[in-house]
């Protein structure tokens, strides 16, 4: 049994004196305490739930599209050390064979316990999207939605949760959502759909939005588009890339106020995360990283080099959102969105995935299923 005592984020509030106890990979106690009668290790930082990233491609030189278990382990170890205790491994639009290879590798990696982020889901970002809003996706790999192809991909892992980014206006997508809405969390993204098309997609099962505001029709006062539709429908969540580049800090704050219990912070990190400036690959695209942004030659943003602890810091320091409001966006809300019943909060019976962070948003300690993992 490991017991920690100090400041902790429990039930939506930061408590100055709390007890967190772990045993057998689970939390056995998480509560406010008072007095000196409780034996526990005193900690100076803030104890928070581990972060959950629903949209991450890579980091430290590797990418889930590499289709390689060793590369997947590199990504998992890198992001754990930056606060991500669980993630949805994210793919890109590619050929059927490349996509299937990547998914098989993700499924294998998910069954391998390592000192890295736990793979809890697969996020298929494409290939059933709008080529006019492809962003850094491979346009030549974008195709008509296929129930048969998705069936084959799902067969690679029946244990993991599944997400899929689709453009509602793309051929075959409505039928696809109707067919798989009980098995896949459908997310609207890389789309030029209208407000009414987005509402129709929600009626057919879409419950999420991929990196809201990026790679989609913008909000307009006479045609609200997909952003307007998502904003006005409770029960539908939306991702934000809080690097201060993809979305202006004022807009981050605006949507945090507008959708406080529906915003999911993500990294959308590609292989260059953690490596500094230079030239890299995002699957088949050449990408240049400079000034903390990853871009194609034409200036198009190509994922990010963000980590989850940086996203949390930016929401507080750049966007001015209270830490108590930001922490659920990186833990409890993504857990709820993906249907992870034992993750995202410091509660008795939940997985003992937690972090101790400093007042300057440095990660001091990491616990994964109750086992402490070295930060460096």
C-alpha positions as CSV (number, residue, x, y, z in Angstrom):
1,X,0.0,0.0,0.0
2,X,1.2,3.5,-0.9
3,X,-0.3,6.4,0.8
4,X,0.3,10.1,-0.1
5,X,-0.9,13.1,1.8
6,X,-1.0,16.7,0.5
7,X,-2.9,18.9,-1.9
8,X,-5.1,17.0,-4.4
9,X,-7.8,17.5,-7.0
10,X,-10.8,15.5,-5.8
11,X,-14.4,15.8,-7.0
12,X,-13.8,18.9,-9.0
13,X,-12.0,20.9,-6.3
14,X,-8.4,21.3,-5.0
15,X,-8.2,20.3,-1.4
16,X,-5.3,21.5,0.7
17,X,-5.1,18.3,2.8
18,X,-6.1,15.0,1.2
19,X,-5.2,11.4,1.5
20,X,-4.6,9.3,-1.6
21,X,-3.9,5.5,-1.1
22,X,-3.1,2.9,-3.7
23,X,-3.0,-0.9,-3.5
24,X,-3.0,-3.6,-6.2
25,X,-3.2,-1.0,-9.0
26,X,-6.3,0.7,-7.7
27,X,-7.1,3.6,-5.5
28,X,-8.4,2.4,-2.2
29,X,-8.8,5.9,-0.6
30,X,-9.2,9.4,-2.0
31,X,-10.6,11.9,0.5
32,X,-10.1,15.1,2.5
33,X,-8.5,14.6,5.8
34,X,-7.8,16.7,8.9
35,X,-5.5,16.3,11.9
36,X,-2.3,14.3,12.3
37,X,-3.7,10.8,12.9
38,X,-3.2,9.5,9.3
39,X,0.1,7.9,8.4
40,X,1.2,8.8,4.8
41,X,4.0,10.2,2.9
42,X,3.8,14.0,2.7
43,X,4.1,15.5,-0.8
44,X,4.5,19.1,-1.7
45,X,3.1,19.2,-5.2
46,X,-0.5,18.8,-6.4
47,X,-1.9,15.3,-6.8
48,X,-4.0,15.0,-10.0
49,X,-5.5,12.2,-12.1
50,X,-3.3,11.0,-15.0
51,X,-4.1,12.7,-18.3
52,X,-5.9,10.9,-21.1
53,X,-5.1,11.9,-24.7
54,X,-7.7,10.9,-27.2
55,X,-5.8,12.1,-30.3
56,X,-2.1,11.5,-30.5
57,X,0.0,10.3,-33.4
58,X,3.5,10.1,-32.1
59,X,6.5,11.6,-30.3
60,X,10.2,11.2,-29.7
61,X,10.8,10.2,-33.3
62,X,8.1,7.5,-33.7
63,X,4.5,7.4,-34.9
64,X,1.7,4.9,-34.6
65,X,1.5,4.8,-38.4
66,X,5.0,3.2,-38.4
67,X,3.1,-0.1,-37.8
68,X,5.8,-1.3,-35.4
69,X,5.5,-2.3,-31.8
70,X,8.9,-0.9,-30.8
71,X,8.0,2.5,-32.3
72,X,4.7,2.4,-30.4
73,X,6.6,1.8,-27.2
74,X,8.7,4.8,-27.8
75,X,5.6,7.0,-28.2
76,X,4.0,5.5,-25.1
77,X,7.1,6.1,-22.9
78,X,7.5,9.7,-24.2
79,X,4.0,10.7,-23.5
80,X,3.8,9.1,-20.1
81,X,6.7,11.2,-18.9
82,X,4.7,14.2,-20.0
83,X,1.6,13.3,-18.0
84,X,-0.4,11.0,-20.3
85,X,-1.2,7.8,-18.5
86,X,-3.7,6.6,-21.1
87,X,-4.2,7.3,-24.8
88,X,-6.1,6.5,-28.0
89,X,-3.4,5.6,-30.6
90,X,-4.3,7.7,-33.6
91,X,-3.9,6.8,-37.3
92,X,-4.0,8.8,-40.5
93,X,-5.6,8.4,-44.0
94,X,-3.5,5.8,-45.8
95,X,-4.0,2.7,-48.0
96,X,-6.1,-0.2,-46.6
97,X,-3.0,-2.4,-46.1
98,X,-1.0,0.4,-44.3
99,X,-3.9,1.2,-42.1
100,X,-4.6,-2.4,-41.2
101,X,-0.9,-2.9,-40.4
102,X,-0.9,0.1,-38.1
103,X,-4.0,-1.1,-36.3
104,X,-2.6,-4.6,-35.8
105,X,0.6,-3.2,-34.3
106,X,-1.5,-0.9,-32.0
107,X,-3.5,-3.9,-30.8
108,X,-0.3,-5.9,-30.1
109,X,1.2,-3.0,-28.2
110,X,-2.0,-2.6,-26.1
111,X,-1.5,-6.0,-24.7
112,X,2.1,-5.3,-23.6
113,X,2.5,-3.7,-20.2
114,X,5.4,-1.3,-20.2
115,X,6.4,1.9,-18.3
116,X,4.5,3.9,-20.9
117,X,1.0,5.3,-21.5
118,X,-1.7,2.6,-21.6
119,X,-3.3,2.2,-25.0
120,X,-7.0,2.2,-24.3
121,X,-8.3,3.0,-27.7
122,X,-7.8,3.4,-31.4
123,X,-8.6,6.7,-33.1
124,X,-9.0,6.3,-36.9
125,X,-8.6,9.8,-38.2
126,X,-9.8,9.3,-41.7
127,X,-9.8,8.0,-44.4
128,X,-13.5,8.9,-44.9
129,X,-13.1,12.7,-44.8
130,X,-13.4,15.7,-47.2
131,X,-10.2,16.2,-49.3
132,X,-10.9,19.9,-49.4
133,X,-10.4,20.0,-45.6
134,X,-7.7,17.3,-45.5
135,X,-5.1,19.5,-43.8
136,X,-1.9,17.4,-43.5
137,X,-3.8,14.2,-44.4
138,X,-2.9,12.3,-47.6
139,X,-5.6,13.3,-50.1
140,X,-4.8,10.3,-52.4
141,X,-5.8,8.0,-49.6
142,X,-9.2,9.5,-48.9
143,X,-12.0,7.2,-50.1
144,X,-15.6,6.3,-49.9
145,X,-16.7,4.8,-46.6
146,X,-16.7,1.0,-46.5
147,X,-18.4,-1.1,-43.9
148,X,-16.3,-4.1,-44.9
149,X,-13.0,-2.2,-44.4
150,X,-14.1,-1.0,-40.9
151,X,-15.2,-4.5,-40.0
152,X,-11.7,-5.8,-40.8
153,X,-10.1,-3.1,-38.8
154,X,-12.4,-3.7,-35.8
155,X,-11.6,-7.4,-35.9
156,X,-7.9,-6.5,-35.1
157,X,-8.9,-5.7,-31.5
158,X,-12.2,-6.3,-29.8
159,X,-10.8,-5.2,-26.4
160,X,-10.0,-1.6,-27.3
161,X,-12.3,1.4,-27.5
162,X,-12.7,2.8,-31.0
163,X,-13.1,6.3,-32.3
164,X,-13.3,7.5,-35.9
165,X,-13.1,10.9,-37.5
166,X,-15.4,11.3,-40.5
167,X,-16.8,14.1,-42.6
168,X,-20.6,13.8,-42.5
169,X,-20.9,14.9,-46.2
170,X,-18.4,12.2,-47.4
171,X,-19.9,9.3,-49.5
172,X,-21.2,6.4,-47.4
173,X,-20.5,8.1,-44.0
174,X,-24.2,8.3,-42.9
175,X,-24.7,4.6,-43.6
176,X,-21.4,3.8,-41.8
177,X,-22.4,5.6,-38.7
178,X,-25.8,3.9,-38.6
179,X,-24.1,0.5,-38.9
180,X,-21.4,1.0,-36.3
181,X,-22.8,3.6,-33.8
182,X,-22.9,1.1,-31.0
183,X,-19.3,0.1,-31.5
184,X,-17.5,3.3,-32.6
185,X,-17.4,6.8,-31.2
186,X,-17.9,8.9,-34.4
187,X,-16.2,12.3,-34.5
188,X,-16.9,15.1,-37.0
189,X,-13.7,16.4,-38.5
190,X,-11.9,17.3,-41.7
191,X,-15.2,18.5,-43.0
192,X,-16.9,21.2,-45.0
193,X,-20.4,20.2,-43.8
194,X,-23.1,22.7,-43.2
195,X,-24.9,23.3,-40.0
196,X,-27.8,21.1,-41.0
197,X,-25.5,18.3,-42.2
198,X,-23.7,18.4,-38.9
199,X,-27.1,18.2,-37.0
200,X,-28.0,15.2,-39.2
201,X,-24.7,13.5,-38.4
202,X,-25.5,14.0,-34.7
203,X,-28.9,12.3,-35.2
204,X,-27.1,9.4,-36.9
205,X,-24.6,8.9,-34.0
206,X,-21.8,11.5,-34.1
207,X,-21.0,12.4,-30.5
208,X,-17.6,14.2,-30.8
209,X,-15.6,16.7,-32.8
210,X,-12.0,16.3,-33.9
211,X,-9.7,19.3,-33.2
212,X,-12.5,21.8,-33.2
213,X,-11.9,24.9,-35.4
214,X,-9.1,23.2,-37.3
215,X,-9.5,21.6,-40.8
216,X,-13.2,22.4,-41.0
217,X,-15.7,25.0,-42.3
218,X,-15.4,28.0,-40.0
219,X,-18.2,29.4,-37.9
220,X,-20.2,32.1,-39.8
221,X,-23.1,34.2,-38.5
222,X,-25.3,33.1,-41.4
223,X,-24.1,29.5,-41.7
224,X,-23.0,28.2,-38.3
225,X,-21.5,25.1,-39.9
226,X,-20.3,22.1,-37.8
227,X,-18.9,24.3,-35.0
228,X,-22.2,26.0,-34.4
229,X,-24.0,22.6,-34.4
230,X,-21.6,21.0,-31.9
231,X,-21.7,24.1,-29.7
232,X,-25.5,24.0,-29.4
233,X,-25.9,20.2,-28.8
234,X,-25.4,19.1,-25.2
235,X,-23.9,15.6,-25.0
236,X,-21.5,16.2,-27.9
237,X,-17.9,16.8,-26.9
238,X,-15.1,18.6,-28.8
239,X,-11.3,18.5,-28.9
240,X,-9.1,21.5,-28.6
241,X,-5.3,21.7,-29.4
242,X,-4.2,24.1,-26.7
243,X,-0.7,25.0,-28.0
244,X,-1.6,28.7,-28.6
245,X,-0.9,28.2,-32.4
246,X,-3.8,26.0,-33.6
247,X,-6.4,28.1,-31.7
248,X,-5.9,31.7,-30.3
249,X,-5.9,31.7,-26.4
250,X,-8.9,34.0,-26.4
251,X,-10.9,31.4,-28.4
252,X,-9.6,28.6,-26.1
253,X,-11.1,30.6,-23.2
254,X,-14.3,31.3,-25.1
255,X,-15.0,27.6,-25.7
256,X,-13.9,26.6,-22.2
257,X,-16.7,29.0,-21.0
258,X,-19.2,27.9,-23.6
259,X,-18.7,24.1,-23.3
260,X,-17.1,23.7,-19.8
261,X,-18.1,20.0,-19.4
262,X,-17.6,19.0,-23.0
263,X,-14.1,20.2,-24.0
264,X,-11.4,17.5,-24.4
265,X,-7.8,18.7,-24.4
266,X,-5.6,16.7,-26.9
267,X,-2.1,17.0,-28.3
268,X,-2.5,15.8,-31.9
269,X,1.3,15.3,-31.4
270,X,3.4,13.9,-34.3
271,X,6.8,12.2,-34.2
272,X,8.7,15.5,-33.7
273,X,7.2,16.1,-30.2
274,X,10.1,16.3,-27.8
275,X,12.8,16.6,-30.5
276,X,13.2,20.3,-31.3
277,X,13.3,22.1,-34.6
278,X,14.1,20.3,-37.9
279,X,12.7,18.2,-40.7
280,X,10.5,15.2,-40.0
281,X,7.9,12.9,-41.6
282,X,4.1,12.8,-40.8
283,X,3.4,9.5,-42.4
284,X,4.1,10.3,-46.1
285,X,4.4,14.1,-45.7
286,X,7.6,16.2,-45.2
287,X,7.1,18.4,-42.1
288,X,9.3,21.2,-40.8
289,X,9.2,22.1,-37.1
290,X,10.0,25.7,-36.1
291,X,8.8,28.1,-33.4
292,X,6.9,25.2,-31.7
293,X,4.8,24.5,-34.8
294,X,4.9,21.6,-37.3
295,X,4.0,22.6,-40.8
296,X,4.0,21.3,-44.4
297,X,6.0,23.2,-47.0
298,X,2.9,25.3,-47.9
299,X,2.5,26.4,-44.2
300,X,-0.4,24.0,-43.4
301,X,-0.2,22.9,-39.7
302,X,0.7,19.2,-39.5
303,X,-0.2,18.0,-36.1
304,X,1.6,19.5,-33.2
305,X,4.6,19.0,-30.9
306,X,2.5,19.5,-27.8
307,X,2.3,17.4,-24.7
308,X,-0.6,17.1,-22.3
309,X,1.1,18.9,-19.4
310,X,1.9,21.8,-21.8
311,X,-1.8,21.8,-22.9
312,X,-2.9,22.1,-19.3
313,X,-0.3,24.8,-18.6
314,X,-1.4,26.8,-21.7
315,X,-5.0,26.7,-20.8
316,X,-4.2,28.2,-17.4
317,X,-1.4,30.6,-18.3
318,X,-2.3,31.6,-21.9
319,X,-6.1,31.3,-21.9
320,X,-6.6,32.3,-18.3
321,X,-8.9,29.3,-17.3
322,X,-8.9,28.2,-13.7
323,X,-6.9,25.0,-13.1
324,X,-9.9,23.4,-11.4
325,X,-11.8,23.8,-14.7
326,X,-8.9,22.7,-16.9
327,X,-7.9,19.4,-15.1
328,X,-11.2,17.6,-16.0
329,X,-10.6,18.5,-19.7
330,X,-7.4,16.4,-19.6
331,X,-8.8,13.6,-17.5
332,X,-12.4,13.1,-16.4
333,X,-14.0,14.4,-19.6
334,X,-12.0,12.3,-22.1
335,X,-12.5,9.3,-19.8
336,X,-16.2,9.8,-20.0
337,X,-16.2,10.5,-23.7
338,X,-14.4,7.2,-24.5
339,X,-16.4,5.2,-21.9
340,X,-13.5,4.5,-19.5
341,X,-15.3,3.7,-16.3
342,X,-12.2,3.4,-14.0
343,X,-10.1,6.3,-15.2
344,X,-10.0,10.1,-15.1
345,X,-10.6,10.8,-11.5
346,X,-9.2,10.2,-8.0
347,X,-11.9,8.0,-6.6
348,X,-11.9,4.8,-4.6
349,X,-11.9,1.8,-7.0
350,X,-10.5,3.7,-10.0
351,X,-7.1,2.8,-11.6
352,X,-4.3,4.3,-9.6
353,X,-3.0,6.5,-12.5
354,X,-2.0,9.8,-11.0
355,X,0.6,12.6,-11.2
356,X,2.2,15.0,-8.8
357,X,2.7,18.4,-10.5
358,X,4.5,21.5,-9.3
359,X,3.1,25.1,-9.2
360,X,5.0,25.7,-12.4
361,X,3.5,22.7,-14.2
362,X,6.5,20.5,-13.9
363,X,5.8,16.8,-13.5
364,X,7.4,15.7,-10.3
365,X,6.2,12.1,-9.9
366,X,4.1,9.6,-12.0
367,X,2.1,6.6,-10.8
368,X,0.8,4.2,-13.4
369,X,-1.6,1.5,-12.0
370,X,-0.1,2.3,-8.6
371,X,3.5,1.8,-9.6
372,X,5.8,4.8,-9.6
373,X,7.5,5.5,-12.9
374,X,10.7,7.5,-13.3
375,X,10.0,11.0,-14.7
376,X,13.3,11.4,-16.5
